[in-house]
Amino acid sequence: MNDYEPLLARVRAAATGSEHLREPLTRETVDAAEQQLGFRLHPLLAALHTTVGNGGFGPHGSLLALCDTPPTDRPGTSLSRYLTVSSRAANDPSPGRRPGRCRSRRRCG
């Protein structure tokens, strides 16, 4: 088990002034989003969404909201973007293509 509390406390303190900070999610909402994703989030990411806020903090408020409440596939959330990318990848006939992977190393760095 990891103790993320010191890090979460620092992130909460830094995020307090963010004008884009959204209310934290409940664990039940994160569970519902994970069900739609088909996998569990890293415990630290889940803790950020349940204790700091549902996105809107970090450099330039850049952490995306995980989902709407209740979880929907509204554009602009991490959930909706993942579902869009994974559905496109599932329809891609390219052999060896994995969801979320770039086709060209030059473009992806």
C-alpha positions, 0 to 999 in steps of 0.5 A: 500500500502506498501512502500518497497523503503527503503528496495529496496534501501538497497538491490540494494546497497548490490547487486551492487557488485554481479558478478551474478546479472542479469538485472532487468525485465520490469513490462510487463515481470513480468506480462507475467510470472505471467500469466504463473504461474496463480497468481501474485507475492508478491509485494515485490518479483515483485519489487525486480525483476523489480528494483534490478535484475532478480536474481543473488543476495542475499546470494551466489547469490542465488535468482533465476531468475524469468524467461528468457526474454521473459518468457520461461520455460527454466530450472533453473528459478523460473518459470520453477521450479514451472511449473515442480513441479505443473505439477508433483503434478497435476499428483500425485494420493495421496489424499490431496497432494498440489503442493509444499508441502513435503510428509514427515515432517521429510524430510522438517523440 
